[in-house]
Amino acid sequence: MKKYTVVLIAALLMISVASAWAADSKAAAENKQKRITAYTRAITANPQDAAAYIDRGDAYRSDNQLDLAIADYTQAIKLEPQNVQAYAARGLLYLETKQYDAALADYSSIIEMDPGNMDARFRRGVCYYYKGQYELGIHDLDQVTVLQPKHAGAYLVKGVCYQRLERKEEAIAAYKSLLANVPVDKQTQEAVTVAKNMLKTLGAEP
């Protein structure tokens, strides 16, 4: 169990790097309550402004007020049912709080609106893993690696799915594909290291 946890932590760290709600350093340095107050004023001035709800949801999330963040993302979706950004922000929050059915539903909505959205497809693959639906996870992750062959996280989670299905050779192939396709840099170093370690546990040479 521990070895799978290590793989998923490495993959989920990559989710955080590309997350829809991630703030830049300047925004992160701002006073959280001031941000919430400013966005609340914007909403009061224009209650139909979906973007303001998303912004306040991000501010609530950075302040760890997760229920309020979800409520704001939900309101943004009500105002703009095709707003991919709102679904992505809420889906990631559901994923991080282990509400996998809800996260999966949000990512599926994004994929229906934008079939080429590989971030949503990757995260839905992660949801399928946590739900024990490994074949469905592999299906999503295969599409990610075809269109984004340098996506380290997709190879890692796919490898773990294969291991859960006791398909050793395919797990080895997934980890080797990561090593063959993903350039080593600060962002991918941990994933590369994990892939090498997983290959060793499977009795394969990196």
Residue pairs with C-beta under 8 A, 6 or more apart in sequence:
3 197
3 198
3 201
4 160
4 163
4 164
6 194
6 197
7 156
7 157
7 159
7 160
7 194
7 198
8 126
8 129
8 156
8 157
8 160
10 153
10 156
10 190
10 191
10 194
11 126
11 152
11 153
11 154
11 156
11 157
11 191
12 126
12 153
13 190
14 152
14 153
14 187
14 191
15 92
15 95
15 122
15 123
15 126
15 153
16 22
17 187
18 119
19 92
20 85
20 88
20 89
20 92
21 57
21 58
21 61
21 62
21 89
21 92
21 93
23 58
23 62
27 35
28 62
32 59
32 62
32 63
33 63
35 55
35 56
35 59
35 62
36 56
36 59
36 60
36 63
39 52
39 55
39 56
39 59
40 56
42 49
42 52
42 55
42 56
43 49
43 52
43 53
43 56
46 52
48 79
49 79
50 75
50 76
50 77
50 79
50 80
50 83
50 86
51 76
53 72
53 73
53 75
53 76
53 79
53 86
54 72
54 73
54 76
54 83
54 85
54 86
54 89
56 72
57 68
57 69
57 70
57 71
57 72
57 73
57 76
57 86
57 89
57 90
58 69
58 89
60 66
60 68
60 69
60 72
61 69
61 89
61 93
66 93
66 97
69 89
69 93
70 90
70 93
70 94
73 86
73 87
73 89
73 90
73 93
74 90
76 83
76 86
77 83
77 86
77 87
77 90
80 86
82 113
84 110
84 113
84 114
84 117
87 106
87 107
87 109
87 110
87 120
88 106
88 110
88 119
88 120
90 106
91 102
91 103
91 106
91 107
91 110
91 120
91 123
92 103
92 123
94 100
94 102
94 103
94 106
95 103
95 123
95 126
95 127
98 130
100 127
100 130
100 131
101 131
103 123
103 124
103 127
104 124
104 127
104 128
104 131
107 120
107 121
107 123
107 124
107 127
108 124
110 117
110 120
111 117
111 120
111 121
111 124
114 120
116 147
118 143
118 144
118 147
118 148
118 151
121 140
121 141
121 143
121 144
122 140
122 141
122 144
122 151
122 153
122 154
122 157
124 140
125 136
125 137
125 138
125 139
125 140
125 141
125 144
125 154
125 157
125 158
126 137
126 157
127 137
128 134
128 136
128 137
128 140
128 161
129 137
129 157
129 160
129 161
129 164
132 164
134 161
134 162
134 164
134 165
135 161
135 165
137 157
137 158
137 161
138 158
138 161
138 162
141 154
141 155
141 157
141 158
141 161
142 158
144 151
144 154
145 151
145 154
145 155
145 158
145 177
145 181
148 154
149 181
150 181
150 182
150 183
151 182
152 178
152 182
152 188
152 191
152 192
152 195
153 191
155 174
155 175
155 177
155 178
155 181
155 182
155 191
155 195
156 174
156 175
156 178
156 191
156 194
156 195
158 174
159 171
159 172
159 174
159 175
159 178
159 195
159 198
160 171
162 168
162 170
162 171
162 174
163 171
163 202
168 202
171 198
171 202
172 199
172 202
172 204
175 195
175 196
175 198
175 199
175 202
175 204
176 195
176 199
176 204
176 206
178 191
178 192
178 195
179 192
179 195
179 196
179 206
182 188
182 191
182 192
184 192
195 206
196 206
199 205
199 206
200 206
